[in-house]
Amino acid sequence: MAIISNPYLLLSSGDPSPSQEDIHVTRRLVESGKIIGIDLLDHLIIGDRKFVSLKEKGYL
């Protein structure tokens, strides 16, 4: 049995703009999280001293 406390996943990319693949992965993570009872709070893309929040962009 596994006990998970405050689980998180950090995804990063060299390009701070969301690609179609980033958006697709985010949506799959949201659906997968629902199945196992973990809410995805945000997906940040970090690169070139900038970041983009897919939650702020409306993809969550």
Secondary structure by P-SEA (a helix, b strand, c coil): cccccbbbbbbbcccccccaaaaaaaaaaaaaaaaacccccccccccccbbbbccccccc
